[in-house]
Amino acid sequence: MLPDSKISQLIGLQIPGLTFPAAQQEPVRGSISKVIHTFADYTSRMIRSEQLHEVKRCFTVAGVLYHNGSSALRNAIESAFMYTLSPLLCGKHKELLPLSLKNIRIQHLQTIAI
C-alpha cells in the first residue's frame, strides 16, 4: 500500500507540470483530499486544453493510486477526482480512463440517475 504522507510527492514525480503548495506536502490529517483536489484541478485544466497525452498520464497515475492506495486515498479519488472530472469527460477522454476509474464513473452516473 502507498503511504498517504507521500501521495503529493508520488504524483509530483509522475506529473512534473503539477506542483503542490507546501502545506499539501506535509503529512497532515485530511491533506489527502486536498492533494487529490489539486490533482483533479490540474487534470481538469489538461482536459480543457486538449492535452490528451497529459490527461492519459493523469488518469494512469490516478488508476495506480486507486489500485494501490489506502481506503482514504481511494475514497478521495472516488469523491473528489472522479466527481470533479466526470462532467468534463467526452468520448475521447472517457476512453483514456483505466478500467478501475471507468467503473467508478459508471457507479457515479448510476447514483446520479437514481
HUNOR-V435154 format. One record per pair of residues at least 6 apart in sequence whose C-alpha atoms are under 7 Angstrom apart, sorted by sequence separation. I is the first residue (numbers start at 1). J is the second residue. D is the distance in whole Angstrom. If there is no record, write none. Layout:
i=I j=J d=D
i=I j=J d=D
This chain:
i=12 j=18 d=6
i=12 j=19 d=6
i=24 j=31 d=6
i=66 j=73 d=7
i=46 j=54 d=7
i=47 j=55 d=6
i=66 j=74 d=5
i=46 j=55 d=6
i=24 j=34 d=7
i=24 j=35 d=6
i=66 j=77 d=7
i=8 j=20 d=7
i=43 j=55 d=6
i=43 j=58 d=6
i=8 j=25 d=6
i=86 j=105 d=7
i=5 j=27 d=5
i=82 j=105 d=7
i=18 j=42 d=7
i=78 j=104 d=7
i=8 j=35 d=6
i=4 j=32 d=7
i=63 j=98 d=6
i=63 j=100 d=7
i=59 j=97 d=6
i=60 j=98 d=6
i=63 j=101 d=6
i=59 j=98 d=7
i=36 j=76 d=6
i=56 j=96 d=6
i=32 j=73 d=6
i=36 j=77 d=7
i=40 j=81 d=5
i=44 j=85 d=6
i=33 j=76 d=5
i=37 j=80 d=6
i=32 j=76 d=7
i=36 j=80 d=7
i=37 j=81 d=6
i=40 j=84 d=7
i=36 j=81 d=6
i=40 j=85 d=7
i=2 j=68 d=6
i=1 j=68 d=5
i=2 j=69 d=5
i=1 j=69 d=5
i=2 j=70 d=7
i=1 j=70 d=6
